[in-house]
C-alpha cells in the first residue's frame, strides 16, 4: 500500500529534526532516514500493524511507535501519516484530522 505524509506530519518531522540538529546535524539526518525508512516500509507492507490511537476520541486513527515517537496515521486507499508526537506528549484530536497544518 502507498504511504503518503500529510503537510502537518512533514512539518512535525522538520520541527523534531531541527531540534535534534541543534546538537548534531548528522544525527538529525540519520533520524529522518530511519523514521521514513521504518514507517514507510512497515506501513506499506502491514498498514494495520499499528494499534488504535490512544488518548483521543477517534475511530479511524492508528499509531505506530518509532523510537520515542508516536506516528499517527489513517488507512484508506492509501496510508496517510497524519502527525508525529513524542510518546509522552498529549495529542489533540484536531491534529488527527486530515487537512492543512
C-alpha positions as CSV (number, residue, x, y, z in Angstrom):
1,X,0.0,0.0,0.0
2,X,1.2,3.5,-0.7
3,X,2.2,5.7,2.2
4,X,1.5,9.5,2.0
5,X,2.8,12.0,4.5
6,X,0.5,15.0,5.2
7,X,1.8,18.5,5.3
8,X,1.2,18.6,9.1
9,X,3.3,15.4,9.5
10,X,6.1,16.8,7.4
11,X,6.1,20.0,9.5
12,X,6.4,17.9,12.7
13,X,9.3,15.9,11.2
14,X,11.0,19.2,10.4
15,X,10.4,20.6,13.9
16,X,11.8,17.5,15.5
17,X,14.8,17.3,13.2
18,X,15.6,21.0,13.7
19,X,15.6,20.4,17.5
20,X,17.9,17.3,17.1
21,X,20.2,19.3,14.7
22,X,20.9,21.8,17.4
23,X,23.2,19.2,18.9
24,X,24.1,17.2,15.8
25,X,23.0,17.9,12.2
26,X,24.3,14.4,11.2
27,X,22.1,12.8,13.9
28,X,19.1,14.7,12.6
29,X,19.6,13.5,9.1
30,X,20.1,9.9,10.3
31,X,16.9,10.2,12.4
32,X,14.9,11.3,9.4
33,X,16.2,8.5,7.3
34,X,15.4,5.9,10.0
35,X,11.9,7.4,10.6
36,X,10.9,7.4,6.9
37,X,12.5,4.0,6.3
38,X,10.8,2.3,9.2
39,X,7.4,3.9,8.8
40,X,7.2,3.6,5.0
41,X,8.4,0.0,5.0
42,X,6.3,-1.1,7.9
43,X,3.0,0.5,6.9
44,X,3.3,-0.2,3.2
45,X,3.5,-3.9,3.9
46,X,1.3,-4.0,7.1
47,X,-1.0,-1.0,7.2
48,X,-2.9,-2.3,10.2
49,X,0.2,-3.2,12.3
50,X,-0.2,-0.1,14.5
51,X,-2.7,-0.1,17.3
52,X,-5.7,2.2,17.5
53,X,-4.7,5.7,18.7
54,X,-4.9,6.1,22.4
55,X,-5.8,9.2,24.3
56,X,-8.1,10.5,21.6
57,X,-11.7,10.1,20.7
58,X,-11.4,8.8,17.1
59,X,-12.4,5.5,15.5
60,X,-10.1,5.7,12.5
61,X,-6.6,6.9,13.6
62,X,-4.0,4.4,14.4
63,X,-0.5,4.8,15.8
64,X,2.9,3.2,15.2
65,X,5.7,3.6,17.7
66,X,9.1,4.7,16.3
67,X,11.8,5.1,18.9
68,X,10.3,7.5,21.5
69,X,7.7,8.9,19.0
70,X,4.1,8.1,18.1
71,X,3.3,8.2,14.4
72,X,-0.4,8.7,13.9
73,X,-2.0,7.6,10.6
74,X,-5.2,6.6,8.9
75,X,-5.7,3.7,6.5
76,X,-7.9,4.2,3.4
77,X,-7.0,3.8,-0.2
78,X,-3.5,4.9,1.0
79,X,-1.9,5.1,4.4
80,X,-1.9,8.8,5.3
81,X,0.6,9.8,8.0
82,X,-1.3,12.5,10.0
83,X,1.2,13.7,12.5
84,X,4.0,12.6,14.8
85,X,4.5,13.3,18.5
86,X,6.9,12.4,21.3
87,X,5.5,9.4,23.2
88,X,4.8,11.5,26.3
89,X,3.1,14.4,24.6
90,X,-0.7,14.6,24.6
91,X,-2.4,14.7,21.2
92,X,-5.3,16.8,20.3
93,X,-8.0,15.1,18.1
94,X,-8.0,18.1,15.8
95,X,-4.4,17.2,14.9
96,X,-5.6,13.8,13.6
97,X,-8.0,15.3,11.1
98,X,-6.8,15.4,7.5
99,X,-6.1,18.9,6.2
100,X,-3.6,21.8,6.4
101,X,-1.4,22.0,9.4
